[in-house]
Amino acid sequence: MKKRTILTISDVPFSPSGVGGQTKYMIEAMLRTGKYKFISLGGAIKHKEYKPIRTEEWGEDWVTFPVDGYGNQEILRSIIRNHKPDILWFMTDPRFWEWLWLMEHEIRPHVPMIYYHVWDNYPYPDFNKFSYESNDLVATISKVTDDIVKTVAPNVESIYVPHSVETRIFKKYSSEEIQKFAKQGFGEDFDFSKKIFFWNNRNARRKQSGSLIFWFKEFLDIVGHENACLVMHTDIHDEHGQDLQKISDYLNLGNGQIRFSTNKVDQKTLAMMYNMSDCTINISDAEGFGLATLESLACETPILVNMTGGLQEQVTDGKNWFGVGVHPTSRAIIGSQTIPYIREDRLSSEVVVNALLELYNMPREKIEKLGKMGREHVMKNYNFEDYGKKWDEVLTMVIEKHGSWENRKNYKAWECREVL
C-alpha cells in the first residue's frame, strides 16, 4: 500500500515545547502504523543550520526542514509542488497562520488542511470565523475550544483530540529513586519533610509567576518558612516575564523557600521533579490546555489550578477531583488589534493562599489517593494509545472524504449568493 504523505508545520518536533512535543507524539504514532510518511517544517526556534533532518529510526519516512518562524508562502509553495502531500497539518496559535490562510485558495484545491487548534477562553471569538472556515477540519485540543469552534463556525467539521503524555516516562517512580534524584539535583539539604510545591511553566505574564511567589510568601508566613518549599522550573530571566530572582530576593526567600530549576531537561528528569513534589501548580489567567499539569497527574502528583481553559477538564471529570480547582475571583476582558477581545480569569491572593493551605493540611494518604485517581484519569481520557488511534482515524477519514490532487473532493473555491 502506498504511504500517504503528511506535511506538518509547527515548532520543531524535537524541541521541548508543548507544541513540538505533541507534534512529535502524533508523527511517531502515525509512523508506527506503516501507513504514512512525513515532511515537517520545524520552526519557532533560531536554527544553527538549515539542513534537512532525518532520524536514524525513520530515515526518509520523516524529513524535517528547519525554517525561521513557521516558514513563508514561497517555502510552502515549493514543498507542496515538489512533494505533493496528501494532507497539510498545522498547529499552534492562530495569530501565526494569517499568511497561510491567505493562500488557502492555492492549497486547498489540491490538499486538505487540518488545523490542530486551542483557544484559551470565552467570549466566543467571532473574529476567528474566517480562520476556522479556511480549513477542511479543525481538531480541538480542549473541551472549551471544541465548543468555541462548533459555535463560531458550525459549518466546519471539528473533532475533539486532546493532548496526551508519554505515560511510560511520566509515571510513579520509587521513593529511593526520587530521593536520590532530589539530593543530586537540589543538594543534600533538600528536605522531604516539607510540603513541596512544583511550578513548571514559561515565565510569561499570563502564567502569573511573580504573583505566585508573592502569594507563596503569604502562605509561608502562616505555616512557617521552614515547612514548605516552591520549586520553579523556568527561565527566571525570560524577556517576556519577570525577574523572578529579584522578586525572591526582595521577599527574603533565599533560605530554601524558593528553589529555581533553570536548565533544560529531558522528560525523565522532568518526571522525577513531579514525583518529588506533593502538588503541581498552574494559576495562569488563561490556559488553552496546560500540559505540565497533565504530566503531573500521570506521575500521580495532584494539581492546584485555576478553573480556566483546558485546566478545568484535567482537575475534575465532573464527579471526582484530582487536586484543587480555584474559581476565578474576577474576569477581565482584554485584547489587541488582532484579538479584539478575550477573557482573563484572574485569581486573588486570598483564594490561592487558601488553596495552598488546603493542600498543606491534607493528610499524606489523601494526597496519594488524589494522585492515583489523577493517573487513572489520564490513562482513561488522555492516554498515548488512544491519542495515536484518534489521529489515525482523523487522517484516514480526511483522506477518504476529501482526497487530494487528482481525486480531491468537497472543496469549492466559490459560492453562489443572491443579489437583490
Contacts in CASP RR format, 6 or more apart in sequence:
PFRMAT RR
TARGET T0000
AUTHOR 0000-0000-0000
METHOD contacts of the structure
MODEL  1
MKKRTILTISDVPFSPSGVGGQTKYMIEAMLRTGKYKFISLGGAIKHKEY
KPIRTEEWGEDWVTFPVDGYGNQEILRSIIRNHKPDILWFMTDPRFWEWL
WLMEHEIRPHVPMIYYHVWDNYPYPDFNKFSYESNDLVATISKVTDDIVK
TVAPNVESIYVPHSVETRIFKKYSSEEIQKFAKQGFGEDFDFSKKIFFWN
NRNARRKQSGSLIFWFKEFLDIVGHENACLVMHTDIHDEHGQDLQKISDY
LNLGNGQIRFSTNKVDQKTLAMMYNMSDCTINISDAEGFGLATLESLACE
TPILVNMTGGLQEQVTDGKNWFGVGVHPTSRAIIGSQTIPYIREDRLSSE
VVVNALLELYNMPREKIEKLGKMGREHVMKNYNFEDYGKKWDEVLTMVIE
KHGSWENRKNYKAWECREVL
1 35 0 8 1.000
3 34 0 8 1.000
3 35 0 8 1.000
3 36 0 8 1.000
3 37 0 8 1.000
3 61 0 8 1.000
4 35 0 8 1.000
4 36 0 8 1.000
4 37 0 8 1.000
4 86 0 8 1.000
4 87 0 8 1.000
4 395 0 8 1.000
4 399 0 8 1.000
5 36 0 8 1.000
5 37 0 8 1.000
5 38 0 8 1.000
5 39 0 8 1.000
5 83 0 8 1.000
5 84 0 8 1.000
5 85 0 8 1.000
5 86 0 8 1.000
5 87 0 8 1.000
6 27 0 8 1.000
6 30 0 8 1.000
6 36 0 8 1.000
6 37 0 8 1.000
6 38 0 8 1.000
6 39 0 8 1.000
6 85 0 8 1.000
6 86 0 8 1.000
6 87 0 8 1.000
6 89 0 8 1.000
6 395 0 8 1.000
7 38 0 8 1.000
7 39 0 8 1.000
7 40 0 8 1.000
7 41 0 8 1.000
7 79 0 8 1.000
7 80 0 8 1.000
7 83 0 8 1.000
7 85 0 8 1.000
7 87 0 8 1.000
7 88 0 8 1.000
7 89 0 8 1.000
7 111 0 8 1.000
8 23 0 8 1.000
8 27 0 8 1.000
8 38 0 8 1.000
8 39 0 8 1.000
8 40 0 8 1.000
8 41 0 8 1.000
8 89 0 8 1.000
8 90 0 8 1.000
8 91 0 8 1.000
9 40 0 8 1.000
9 41 0 8 1.000
9 42 0 8 1.000
9 70 0 8 1.000
9 71 0 8 1.000
9 76 0 8 1.000
9 88 0 8 1.000
9 89 0 8 1.000
9 90 0 8 1.000
9 91 0 8 1.000
9 100 0 8 1.000
10 19 0 8 1.000
10 20 0 8 1.000
10 23 0 8 1.000
10 40 0 8 1.000
10 41 0 8 1.000
10 42 0 8 1.000
10 43 0 8 1.000
10 44 0 8 1.000
10 70 0 8 1.000
10 90 0 8 1.000
10 91 0 8 1.000
10 92 0 8 1.000
11 17 0 8 1.000
11 18 0 8 1.000
11 19 0 8 1.000
11 20 0 8 1.000
11 21 0 8 1.000
11 23 0 8 1.000
11 42 0 8 1.000
11 43 0 8 1.000
11 44 0 8 1.000
11 45 0 8 1.000
11 92 0 8 1.000
12 20 0 8 1.000
12 42 0 8 1.000
12 43 0 8 1.000
12 44 0 8 1.000
12 45 0 8 1.000
12 64 0 8 1.000
12 66 0 8 1.000
13 20 0 8 1.000
13 21 0 8 1.000
13 23 0 8 1.000
13 24 0 8 1.000
13 27 0 8 1.000
13 40 0 8 1.000
13 42 0 8 1.000
13 64 0 8 1.000
14 20 0 8 1.000
14 24 0 8 1.000
14 53 0 8 1.000
14 64 0 8 1.000
15 21 0 8 1.000
15 44 0 8 1.000
15 45 0 8 1.000
16 264 0 8 1.000
17 44 0 8 1.000
18 291 0 8 1.000
19 44 0 8 1.000
19 91 0 8 1.000
19 92 0 8 1.000
20 44 0 8 1.000
22 91 0 8 1.000
22 116 0 8 1.000
22 163 0 8 1.000
22 164 0 8 1.000
22 291 0 8 1.000
23 40 0 8 1.000
23 91 0 8 1.000
25 164 0 8 1.000
25 166 0 8 1.000
25 384 0 8 1.000
25 387 0 8 1.000
25 388 0 8 1.000
26 89 0 8 1.000
26 387 0 8 1.000
26 388 0 8 1.000
26 391 0 8 1.000
27 38 0 8 1.000
27 40 0 8 1.000
27 62 0 8 1.000
29 384 0 8 1.000
29 387 0 8 1.000
29 388 0 8 1.000
29 391 0 8 1.000
29 392 0 8 1.000
30 36 0 8 1.000
30 38 0 8 1.000
30 388 0 8 1.000
30 391 0 8 1.000
30 392 0 8 1.000
30 395 0 8 1.000
31 37 0 8 1.000
31 38 0 8 1.000
31 58 0 8 1.000
31 61 0 8 1.000
31 62 0 8 1.000
33 392 0 8 1.000
35 392 0 8 1.000
35 396 0 8 1.000
36 61 0 8 1.000
36 395 0 8 1.000
37 60 0 8 1.000
37 61 0 8 1.000
37 62 0 8 1.000
38 61 0 8 1.000
38 62 0 8 1.000
38 63 0 8 1.000
39 63 0 8 1.000
39 64 0 8 1.000
39 65 0 8 1.000
39 79 0 8 1.000
39 83 0 8 1.000
39 85 0 8 1.000
40 62 0 8 1.000
40 63 0 8 1.000
40 64 0 8 1.000
40 65 0 8 1.000
41 64 0 8 1.000
41 65 0 8 1.000
41 67 0 8 1.000
41 70 0 8 1.000
41 71 0 8 1.000
41 75 0 8 1.000
41 76 0 8 1.000
41 79 0 8 1.000
42 64 0 8 1.000
42 65 0 8 1.000
42 66 0 8 1.000
42 67 0 8 1.000
42 70 0 8 1.000
43 66 0 8 1.000
43 67 0 8 1.000
43 68 0 8 1.000
43 69 0 8 1.000
43 70 0 8 1.000
43 71 0 8 1.000
44 69 0 8 1.000
44 70 0 8 1.000
44 92 0 8 1.000
46 68 0 8 1.000
47 66 0 8 1.000
47 68 0 8 1.000
49 66 0 8 1.000
50 65 0 8 1.000
50 66 0 8 1.000
50 67 0 8 1.000
51 66 0 8 1.000
52 63 0 8 1.000
52 64 0 8 1.000
52 65 0 8 1.000
53 63 0 8 1.000
53 64 0 8 1.000
53 65 0 8 1.000
53 66 0 8 1.000
54 60 0 8 1.000
54 62 0 8 1.000
54 63 0 8 1.000
54 64 0 8 1.000
55 62 0 8 1.000
65 75 0 8 1.000
65 79 0 8 1.000
67 75 0 8 1.000
69 96 0 8 1.000
70 90 0 8 1.000
70 92 0 8 1.000
70 96 0 8 1.000
70 97 0 8 1.000
70 100 0 8 1.000
72 99 0 8 1.000
73 99 0 8 1.000
73 102 0 8 1.000
73 103 0 8 1.000
76 100 0 8 1.000
76 103 0 8 1.000
76 107 0 8 1.000
77 103 0 8 1.000
77 106 0 8 1.000
79 85 0 8 1.000
80 88 0 8 1.000
80 107 0 8 1.000
80 110 0 8 1.000
80 111 0 8 1.000
84 110 0 8 1.000
84 404 0 8 1.000
84 405 0 8 1.000
85 111 0 8 1.000
85 404 0 8 1.000
86 111 0 8 1.000
86 399 0 8 1.000
86 403 0 8 1.000
86 404 0 8 1.000
86 405 0 8 1.000
87 111 0 8 1.000
87 112 0 8 1.000
87 113 0 8 1.000
87 114 0 8 1.000
87 395 0 8 1.000
87 398 0 8 1.000
87 399 0 8 1.000
87 404 0 8 1.000
88 107 0 8 1.000
88 111 0 8 1.000
88 112 0 8 1.000
88 113 0 8 1.000
88 114 0 8 1.000
89 114 0 8 1.000
89 116 0 8 1.000
90 97 0 8 1.000
90 100 0 8 1.000
90 113 0 8 1.000
90 114 0 8 1.000
90 115 0 8 1.000
90 116 0 8 1.000
91 115 0 8 1.000
91 116 0 8 1.000
91 117 0 8 1.000
93 118 0 8 1.000
94 115 0 8 1.000
94 117 0 8 1.000
94 119 0 8 1.000
94 128 0 8 1.000
94 131 0 8 1.000
95 338 0 8 1.000
95 339 0 8 1.000
97 115 0 8 1.000
97 131 0 8 1.000
98 131 0 8 1.000
100 107 0 8 1.000
101 130 0 8 1.000
101 131 0 8 1.000
101 134 0 8 1.000
104 113 0 8 1.000
104 134 0 8 1.000
105 413 0 8 1.000
107 113 0 8 1.000
108 134 0 8 1.000
108 136 0 8 1.000
108 411 0 8 1.000
108 413 0 8 1.000
109 408 0 8 1.000
109 411 0 8 1.000
109 413 0 8 1.000
110 404 0 8 1.000
110 405 0 8 1.000
110 408 0 8 1.000
111 404 0 8 1.000
111 405 0 8 1.000
111 408 0 8 1.000
112 136 0 8 1.000
112 137 0 8 1.000
112 398 0 8 1.000
112 402 0 8 1.000
112 403 0 8 1.000
112 404 0 8 1.000
112 408 0 8 1.000
112 411 0 8 1.000
113 134 0 8 1.000
113 135 0 8 1.000
113 136 0 8 1.000
113 137 0 8 1.000
114 135 0 8 1.000
114 136 0 8 1.000
114 137 0 8 1.000
114 138 0 8 1.000
114 139 0 8 1.000
114 394 0 8 1.000
114 395 0 8 1.000
114 398 0 8 1.000
115 131 0 8 1.000
115 132 0 8 1.000
115 135 0 8 1.000
115 137 0 8 1.000
115 138 0 8 1.000
115 139 0 8 1.000
116 139 0 8 1.000
116 141 0 8 1.000
116 161 0 8 1.000
117 132 0 8 1.000
117 138 0 8 1.000
117 139 0 8 1.000
117 140 0 8 1.000
117 141 0 8 1.000
117 145 0 8 1.000
117 149 0 8 1.000
118 140 0 8 1.000
118 141 0 8 1.000
118 142 0 8 1.000
118 145 0 8 1.000
118 288 0 8 1.000
118 289 0 8 1.000
119 125 0 8 1.000
119 128 0 8 1.000
119 144 0 8 1.000
119 145 0 8 1.000
119 148 0 8 1.000
119 149 0 8 1.000
119 288 0 8 1.000
120 144 0 8 1.000
120 286 0 8 1.000
120 287 0 8 1.000
120 288 0 8 1.000
120 308 0 8 1.000
120 309 0 8 1.000
120 342 0 8 1.000
121 144 0 8 1.000
121 286 0 8 1.000
121 288 0 8 1.000
121 308 0 8 1.000
121 309 0 8 1.000
121 342 0 8 1.000
121 343 0 8 1.000
121 344 0 8 1.000
121 345 0 8 1.000
122 144 0 8 1.000
122 148 0 8 1.000
122 343 0 8 1.000
123 333 0 8 1.000
123 341 0 8 1.000
123 342 0 8 1.000
123 343 0 8 1.000
124 148 0 8 1.000
124 151 0 8 1.000
124 152 0 8 1.000
125 148 0 8 1.000
125 152 0 8 1.000
125 339 0 8 1.000
125 341 0 8 1.000
125 342 0 8 1.000
126 152 0 8 1.000
127 339 0 8 1.000
127 340 0 8 1.000
128 148 0 8 1.000
128 152 0 8 1.000
128 153 0 8 1.000
129 152 0 8 1.000
129 153 0 8 1.000
132 138 0 8 1.000
132 149 0 8 1.000
132 152 0 8 1.000
132 153 0 8 1.000
132 156 0 8 1.000
132 158 0 8 1.000
133 153 0 8 1.000
133 155 0 8 1.000
133 156 0 8 1.000
135 156 0 8 1.000
136 157 0 8 1.000
136 398 0 8 1.000
136 402 0 8 1.000
136 410 0 8 1.000
136 411 0 8 1.000
137 156 0 8 1.000
137 157 0 8 1.000
137 158 0 8 1.000
137 159 0 8 1.000
137 394 0 8 1.000
137 398 0 8 1.000
138 149 0 8 1.000
138 153 0 8 1.000
138 156 0 8 1.000
138 157 0 8 1.000
138 158 0 8 1.000
138 159 0 8 1.000
139 158 0 8 1.000
139 159 0 8 1.000
139 160 0 8 1.000
139 161 0 8 1.000
139 394 0 8 1.000
140 146 0 8 1.000
140 148 0 8 1.000
140 149 0 8 1.000
140 158 0 8 1.000
140 159 0 8 1.000
140 160 0 8 1.000
140 161 0 8 1.000
141 161 0 8 1.000
141 162 0 8 1.000
141 163 0 8 1.000
141 288 0 8 1.000
141 289 0 8 1.000
141 310 0 8 1.000
142 162 0 8 1.000
142 288 0 8 1.000
142 289 0 8 1.000
142 309 0 8 1.000
142 310 0 8 1.000
142 313 0 8 1.000
143 160 0 8 1.000
143 310 0 8 1.000
143 312 0 8 1.000
143 313 0 8 1.000
144 288 0 8 1.000
144 309 0 8 1.000
144 310 0 8 1.000
144 312 0 8 1.000
145 288 0 8 1.000
146 158 0 8 1.000
146 160 0 8 1.000
149 156 0 8 1.000
149 158 0 8 1.000
150 158 0 8 1.000
159 390 0 8 1.000
159 394 0 8 1.000
161 387 0 8 1.000
161 390 0 8 1.000
161 391 0 8 1.000
161 394 0 8 1.000
162 289 0 8 1.000
162 313 0 8 1.000
162 381 0 8 1.000
162 382 0 8 1.000
162 387 0 8 1.000
163 289 0 8 1.000
163 290 0 8 1.000
163 291 0 8 1.000
163 294 0 8 1.000
163 382 0 8 1.000
163 387 0 8 1.000
164 382 0 8 1.000
164 383 0 8 1.000
164 384 0 8 1.000
164 386 0 8 1.000
164 387 0 8 1.000
164 388 0 8 1.000
165 291 0 8 1.000
165 294 0 8 1.000
165 295 0 8 1.000
165 298 0 8 1.000
165 378 0 8 1.000
165 382 0 8 1.000
165 384 0 8 1.000
166 267 0 8 1.000
166 384 0 8 1.000
167 298 0 8 1.000
167 375 0 8 1.000
167 378 0 8 1.000
167 379 0 8 1.000
167 383 0 8 1.000
167 384 0 8 1.000
168 384 0 8 1.000
169 267 0 8 1.000
169 268 0 8 1.000
169 271 0 8 1.000
170 267 0 8 1.000
170 270 0 8 1.000
170 271 0 8 1.000
170 274 0 8 1.000
170 295 0 8 1.000
170 298 0 8 1.000
170 299 0 8 1.000
171 271 0 8 1.000
171 298 0 8 1.000
171 299 0 8 1.000
171 300 0 8 1.000
171 375 0 8 1.000
172 275 0 8 1.000
172 299 0 8 1.000
172 300 0 8 1.000
172 375 0 8 1.000
173 271 0 8 1.000
173 272 0 8 1.000
173 275 0 8 1.000
173 299 0 8 1.000
177 272 0 8 1.000
177 275 0 8 1.000
178 272 0 8 1.000
178 275 0 8 1.000
178 276 0 8 1.000
179 192 0 8 1.000
179 276 0 8 1.000
181 269 0 8 1.000
181 272 0 8 1.000
181 275 0 8 1.000
181 276 0 8 1.000
182 190 0 8 1.000
182 192 0 8 1.000
182 272 0 8 1.000
182 276 0 8 1.000
183 190 0 8 1.000
186 231 0 8 1.000
186 259 0 8 1.000
186 261 0 8 1.000
191 229 0 8 1.000
192 276 0 8 1.000
194 226 0 8 1.000
194 227 0 8 1.000
194 228 0 8 1.000
194 229 0 8 1.000
195 223 0 8 1.000
195 227 0 8 1.000
195 228 0 8 1.000
195 229 0 8 1.000
195 278 0 8 1.000
195 279 0 8 1.000
195 359 0 8 1.000
195 360 0 8 1.000
196 228 0 8 1.000
196 229 0 8 1.000
196 231 0 8 1.000
196 276 0 8 1.000
196 277 0 8 1.000
196 278 0 8 1.000
196 279 0 8 1.000
197 216 0 8 1.000
197 228 0 8 1.000
197 229 0 8 1.000
197 230 0 8 1.000
197 231 0 8 1.000
197 277 0 8 1.000
197 278 0 8 1.000
197 279 0 8 1.000
197 280 0 8 1.000
197 281 0 8 1.000
197 304 0 8 1.000
197 356 0 8 1.000
197 359 0 8 1.000
198 230 0 8 1.000
198 231 0 8 1.000
198 233 0 8 1.000
198 273 0 8 1.000
198 274 0 8 1.000
198 276 0 8 1.000
198 277 0 8 1.000
198 279 0 8 1.000
198 280 0 8 1.000
198 281 0 8 1.000
198 296 0 8 1.000
198 301 0 8 1.000
199 209 0 8 1.000
199 212 0 8 1.000
199 230 0 8 1.000
199 231 0 8 1.000
199 232 0 8 1.000
199 233 0 8 1.000
199 234 0 8 1.000
199 280 0 8 1.000
199 281 0 8 1.000
199 282 0 8 1.000
200 233 0 8 1.000
200 234 0 8 1.000
200 270 0 8 1.000
200 273 0 8 1.000
200 274 0 8 1.000
200 280 0 8 1.000
200 292 0 8 1.000
200 295 0 8 1.000
200 296 0 8 1.000
201 207 0 8 1.000
201 209 0 8 1.000
201 233 0 8 1.000
201 234 0 8 1.000
201 282 0 8 1.000
201 284 0 8 1.000
201 292 0 8 1.000
202 234 0 8 1.000
202 235 0 8 1.000
202 238 0 8 1.000
202 240 0 8 1.000
203 209 0 8 1.000
203 234 0 8 1.000
203 235 0 8 1.000
203 236 0 8 1.000
203 237 0 8 1.000
203 238 0 8 1.000
203 240 0 8 1.000
203 241 0 8 1.000
203 242 0 8 1.000
203 244 0 8 1.000
204 238 0 8 1.000
204 240 0 8 1.000
204 241 0 8 1.000
205 240 0 8 1.000
205 241 0 8 1.000
206 284 0 8 1.000
206 285 0 8 1.000
206 286 0 8 1.000
206 287 0 8 1.000
206 344 0 8 1.000
207 282 0 8 1.000
207 284 0 8 1.000
208 283 0 8 1.000
208 284 0 8 1.000
208 285 0 8 1.000
208 347 0 8 1.000
209 232 0 8 1.000
209 234 0 8 1.000
209 241 0 8 1.000
209 242 0 8 1.000
209 244 0 8 1.000
210 242 0 8 1.000
210 244 0 8 1.000
210 247 0 8 1.000
211 283 0 8 1.000
211 347 0 8 1.000
211 349 0 8 1.000
211 352 0 8 1.000
212 230 0 8 1.000
212 232 0 8 1.000
212 281 0 8 1.000
212 283 0 8 1.000
212 352 0 8 1.000
213 230 0 8 1.000
213 232 0 8 1.000
213 244 0 8 1.000
213 247 0 8 1.000
213 248 0 8 1.000
213 251 0 8 1.000
213 253 0 8 1.000
213 258 0 8 1.000
214 247 0 8 1.000
214 251 0 8 1.000
214 349 0 8 1.000
215 349 0 8 1.000
215 352 0 8 1.000
215 353 0 8 1.000
215 356 0 8 1.000
216 228 0 8 1.000
216 230 0 8 1.000
216 253 0 8 1.000
216 257 0 8 1.000
216 258 0 8 1.000
216 356 0 8 1.000
217 251 0 8 1.000
217 253 0 8 1.000
217 257 0 8 1.000
218 349 0 8 1.000
218 353 0 8 1.000
219 228 0 8 1.000
219 352 0 8 1.000
219 353 0 8 1.000
219 356 0 8 1.000
219 357 0 8 1.000
219 360 0 8 1.000
220 227 0 8 1.000
220 228 0 8 1.000
220 253 0 8 1.000
220 257 0 8 1.000
222 353 0 8 1.000
222 357 0 8 1.000
223 357 0 8 1.000
223 360 0 8 1.000
225 253 0 8 1.000
225 255 0 8 1.000
225 257 0 8 1.000
227 360 0 8 1.000
228 257 0 8 1.000
228 356 0 8 1.000
228 360 0 8 1.000
229 256 0 8 1.000
229 257 0 8 1.000
229 258 0 8 1.000
229 259 0 8 1.000
230 257 0 8 1.000
230 258 0 8 1.000
230 259 0 8 1.000
231 259 0 8 1.000
231 260 0 8 1.000
231 261 0 8 1.000
231 273 0 8 1.000
231 276 0 8 1.000
231 277 0 8 1.000
232 244 0 8 1.000
232 258 0 8 1.000
232 259 0 8 1.000
232 260 0 8 1.000
232 261 0 8 1.000
233 261 0 8 1.000
233 262 0 8 1.000
233 265 0 8 1.000
233 270 0 8 1.000
233 273 0 8 1.000
234 244 0 8 1.000
234 260 0 8 1.000
234 261 0 8 1.000
234 262 0 8 1.000
235 262 0 8 1.000
236 243 0 8 1.000
236 244 0 8 1.000
236 245 0 8 1.000
236 260 0 8 1.000
236 262 0 8 1.000
237 243 0 8 1.000
237 244 0 8 1.000
237 245 0 8 1.000
244 260 0 8 1.000
245 260 0 8 1.000
248 254 0 8 1.000
248 258 0 8 1.000
248 260 0 8 1.000
261 273 0 8 1.000
265 273 0 8 1.000
270 295 0 8 1.000
271 295 0 8 1.000
271 299 0 8 1.000
274 280 0 8 1.000
274 295 0 8 1.000
274 296 0 8 1.000
274 299 0 8 1.000
274 301 0 8 1.000
275 299 0 8 1.000
275 300 0 8 1.000
275 301 0 8 1.000
277 296 0 8 1.000
277 301 0 8 1.000
278 301 0 8 1.000
278 302 0 8 1.000
278 359 0 8 1.000
278 367 0 8 1.000
279 301 0 8 1.000
279 302 0 8 1.000
279 303 0 8 1.000
279 304 0 8 1.000
279 323 0 8 1.000
279 359 0 8 1.000
279 367 0 8 1.000
280 292 0 8 1.000
280 293 0 8 1.000
280 296 0 8 1.000
280 301 0 8 1.000
280 302 0 8 1.000
280 303 0 8 1.000
280 304 0 8 1.000
281 303 0 8 1.000
281 304 0 8 1.000
281 305 0 8 1.000
282 290 0 8 1.000
282 292 0 8 1.000
282 293 0 8 1.000
282 303 0 8 1.000
282 304 0 8 1.000
282 305 0 8 1.000
282 306 0 8 1.000
282 311 0 8 1.000
283 304 0 8 1.000
283 305 0 8 1.000
283 306 0 8 1.000
283 326 0 8 1.000
283 347 0 8 1.000
283 352 0 8 1.000
284 290 0 8 1.000
284 306 0 8 1.000
284 308 0 8 1.000
284 311 0 8 1.000
285 306 0 8 1.000
285 308 0 8 1.000
285 344 0 8 1.000
285 345 0 8 1.000
285 346 0 8 1.000
285 347 0 8 1.000
286 308 0 8 1.000
286 309 0 8 1.000
286 342 0 8 1.000
286 343 0 8 1.000
286 344 0 8 1.000
286 345 0 8 1.000
287 306 0 8 1.000
287 308 0 8 1.000
287 309 0 8 1.000
287 310 0 8 1.000
287 311 0 8 1.000
288 309 0 8 1.000
288 310 0 8 1.000
288 311 0 8 1.000
289 309 0 8 1.000
289 310 0 8 1.000
289 311 0 8 1.000
290 310 0 8 1.000
290 311 0 8 1.000
290 314 0 8 1.000
293 303 0 8 1.000
293 305 0 8 1.000
293 311 0 8 1.000
293 314 0 8 1.000
293 315 0 8 1.000
294 314 0 8 1.000
294 378 0 8 1.000
294 382 0 8 1.000
296 302 0 8 1.000
296 303 0 8 1.000
297 303 0 8 1.000
297 314 0 8 1.000
297 322 0 8 1.000
297 371 0 8 1.000
297 374 0 8 1.000
297 375 0 8 1.000
297 377 0 8 1.000
297 378 0 8 1.000
298 375 0 8 1.000
298 378 0 8 1.000
299 375 0 8 1.000
300 368 0 8 1.000
300 371 0 8 1.000
300 372 0 8 1.000
300 374 0 8 1.000
300 375 0 8 1.000
301 371 0 8 1.000
302 322 0 8 1.000
302 323 0 8 1.000
302 324 0 8 1.000
302 359 0 8 1.000
302 367 0 8 1.000
302 370 0 8 1.000
302 371 0 8 1.000
302 374 0 8 1.000
303 311 0 8 1.000
303 314 0 8 1.000
303 315 0 8 1.000
303 322 0 8 1.000
303 323 0 8 1.000
303 324 0 8 1.000
304 323 0 8 1.000
304 324 0 8 1.000
304 325 0 8 1.000
304 326 0 8 1.000
304 355 0 8 1.000
304 356 0 8 1.000
304 359 0 8 1.000
305 311 0 8 1.000
305 312 0 8 1.000
305 314 0 8 1.000
305 315 0 8 1.000
305 323 0 8 1.000
305 324 0 8 1.000
305 325 0 8 1.000
305 326 0 8 1.000
306 325 0 8 1.000
306 326 0 8 1.000
306 328 0 8 1.000
306 345 0 8 1.000
306 347 0 8 1.000
307 315 0 8 1.000
307 325 0 8 1.000
307 326 0 8 1.000
307 327 0 8 1.000
307 328 0 8 1.000
307 345 0 8 1.000
308 328 0 8 1.000
308 345 0 8 1.000
309 345 0 8 1.000
314 322 0 8 1.000
314 377 0 8 1.000
315 321 0 8 1.000
315 322 0 8 1.000
315 323 0 8 1.000
315 324 0 8 1.000
315 325 0 8 1.000
316 322 0 8 1.000
316 325 0 8 1.000
317 377 0 8 1.000
317 381 0 8 1.000
320 373 0 8 1.000
320 377 0 8 1.000
321 370 0 8 1.000
322 370 0 8 1.000
322 371 0 8 1.000
322 373 0 8 1.000
322 374 0 8 1.000
322 377 0 8 1.000
323 359 0 8 1.000
323 370 0 8 1.000
323 371 0 8 1.000
324 355 0 8 1.000
324 358 0 8 1.000
324 359 0 8 1.000
325 355 0 8 1.000
326 347 0 8 1.000
326 351 0 8 1.000
326 352 0 8 1.000
326 355 0 8 1.000
327 351 0 8 1.000
328 345 0 8 1.000
328 346 0 8 1.000
328 347 0 8 1.000
329 346 0 8 1.000
329 347 0 8 1.000
329 348 0 8 1.000
329 350 0 8 1.000
329 351 0 8 1.000
330 346 0 8 1.000
330 348 0 8 1.000
331 343 0 8 1.000
331 344 0 8 1.000
331 345 0 8 1.000
331 346 0 8 1.000
332 343 0 8 1.000
332 344 0 8 1.000
332 346 0 8 1.000
333 341 0 8 1.000
333 342 0 8 1.000
333 343 0 8 1.000
333 344 0 8 1.000
334 341 0 8 1.000
334 342 0 8 1.000
334 343 0 8 1.000
334 344 0 8 1.000
335 341 0 8 1.000
335 342 0 8 1.000
359 367 0 8 1.000
401 409 0 8 1.000
401 410 0 8 1.000
402 408 0 8 1.000
402 409 0 8 1.000
402 410 0 8 1.000
402 411 0 8 1.000
403 409 0 8 1.000
END
